[in-house]
Amino acid sequence: MNSLVEENYLKALFHLSENGRGEVNVKDLSEHLEIKMPTVNSMMKKLAEKDLVIYESYKPLRLSEKGVIKASLVVRKHRLTEMFLVEKMGFGWEQVHEVAEQIEHIQSTLFFDKMDQILNYPKVDPHGSPIPDKDGNLEIINYKKLAEFKKGDVVEICAVIYSSEDFLKYLNSKDIQLNDKIKILDLEEFDGTMTVQFYEKENKIETFSNHVTLRLLAK
């Protein structure tokens, strides 16, 4: 089996199943990968034969323990690469996903261990997502969506969800970065519109739609 294809399926299952611990419907996996369901079912049977996926007809899919570790290691390579591209090569955080998609399939563990060392063993990628360690262990970080906080709360922006290029470009245009500290000045009950004040940026004030506050994670 093509290793690249196998890794793409495992990574997709990992993301759709909350870091590999939940269930995923074949239909959702098919739509996520934009691959027809019969092809997805066929691949799941092959991955089940390798003890990477728990597959039963007409039941949700689950990654096996072996599958979780293998998927997590692919995620590790992807997120380390994104961090390297930003920290050492000057890429913007909105530019790194497609490049990392290609590099993550390099099989040399030494290559990525050296990258990790050069970066001084980062815990998160440029988008705030945790980087699995070299054994595939992933630290769970309990951030909350910005939309879940209340008026008057002072929080720190820690990560983004759905780090699409368009969304990251929007954040760039507003000069919004990870580790920004903000105070929630107002919160509209009707539509979730939030007005926030940024510290350390001349106390600038921005208004976020609910579309934005659901995609920013904070603590």
N, C-alpha and C positions, 0 to 999 in steps of 0.2 A: 504494500500500500504506500502511496505517495506520502511521505512524512509531512510535507507542507499541508496537504489536504487534511490529514488526520489532526494535526495541531490546530488548524483553523476550526474544526468541529469541536474539539475539546475546549478551546478558548471560548467559543461561543456558548457552550453549555455552562462553563464556569461563570461567565458574566450573567447569563439569564437565570441562573439558579442561586443567586446571592452567594458568590464565592464558592460555588461547588457543593453547597450543603442542602439545596432545595431541589424541587422537582421541576421539570420542563416538559411542556407538551410538544409533540413532534411538529404540530402546526406552527407553534411559535418559533421553533428552531428553523423551520423551513422558511418562514417569512423573514427572520433575522438574517439568514444567509442568502436569501433570494435564490433558493434551490428548491426544485419540485419535491413534494413529499415522498414519492416512491424512491427517489434517489437518496433522500435523507434516511428513510427506513432501511434501505439497503446498507448504508454506511453504519448505521447504529448496530445492525446485526454483526458487522465485521468488528466494530469496536467492542461489542459484547464478547465476541470470541477471544479477544485479547484481554478480557477482564478489565476494560477501561470504563465501560458503561453497563449499567443494569437496565436491561431492555426486555420488556414483555409486550406482546401485541396488545394494542388498545389501552395501554397504561402509560402514565407519564414516565419520562426518562430520568435517570439519576446517574451521576458520576460515581463510580466505585472509589474506594480509598486510593487505589492505584491511579485511577483516572484524575482524581482531585490533585494529586501530587504532580502528575505530568502536566496537567493544564496550568497549575500554579507556576510551574517552572517556565512555561511559555510566557505567561503574564510577567514573570520576573524579567525575562529577557527584553520584553517589549518596554516595560517601564524604566528599566535601567538605560536602555537605548535612548528613550525620550529625554531622560535627565542628562545624559552625556551630550546629546545634541544641543540642549539648551545651555548647559553649564560650560561646556568645553568648546563648542563650535559656533555659539552665537545664534542659533536658531530661535525664532519666536515660539512660544508654547502652542501657537495655532498652526505651526508648520511641521510638527514632528511626527504626527501619527502615521502618515503614509510611508515615511522612511523607516520608522520602527517596525511597521508591518512586514517589510522586506527583511530587515536585519534579524528579527526575532527567530527566524528559521535556521540560522547558523547553529550547528550542532556542538561546537566546541565550548565546553563549560569553562575552560581556562580563559577563553576570550572574554566571557562575561564576568568571570571572577576578577580579572584584571581591570575591567571597566569599573566594577564595584569598588575596587581598591583605589583607583585613580580619583573616583568621586568621593572618597572617604566614607563609604558605606552609608549612603542615604537611606532614610526610612520611607520616604515618599517620592513620587515622581513630580514633574512640573505642575501637574493638575491637582496635587494633593492626595492622590491615591496611594495606598500603602504598597511597598515593594516586597514581595515574598523573599525569604532568605534562600540560601543555596540548597536547602533541604526541602524547599517548597512550603515552608510554614508561613502563614500570612497573619500578621497582627491585625485584629479587628479594632478599628478606631470608631468610637461612638460619637460621631458628629451628628448634629441635627440640621435639617433644612432651615435656611434663613426664615422661610415662611412660618415656621413653628414658634418663633420667638415673639415676644410681646412688646408693646410700646413701652419705652423706657429702658429696655434691656441694652446693655453694652456687650458686644460680642466681637469675635475675631473671625474673619473669613479664612477658612482653612482648606477648602477643596471645591471643585466644581463637579457637577453631574452632567452627563451628556456633553462632553467636551468637544462639540462640533466646531469646525473652523469658523462658522458664522457667529456662534455664541462667543467664542474667544476673541474674535475681532471686535465684537460689540463691547466686551469688557475692556479691551485695549483702548477703544475710542473714549471710554469713560475714565481711563486711568485707574481701573480697578484691578488689584493684584491680591494674591494670597498673602496672608498675615496682616492685611489692612484691618485696623480696629475701627468699629463704627458704633454709633448710638442710634437706636430706633426712635425717631422723633414722633412719627405718626404712622398709624396703620388703619387703612380703610376697611371696615368690616364687610362692606358690600362686595368688593372685588379684590381685596388683598393688596391693593397698592400700598407701598411702603416708602416713607420718606426717612432717609438716614443722613447722619452727619459723620464725616470722616475725620478722625483725629490724625495729626501729623501730616495733613495735607491742607494746611491753612483752613481747617474746619469746613471744608467744602460740603455742600449738601446736594444729594441726588435723590431722585424718585425712581423706584423700581416697580415694574409691573409684577404681578403674581407669577408670570412666565419666568421671570428672572429669579425671584426669591425661592422658587421651587428647585432651581438648578444650582444654587450656591449652598455649600455646607459651612456651618460655623460652630463655634463653641463659646 
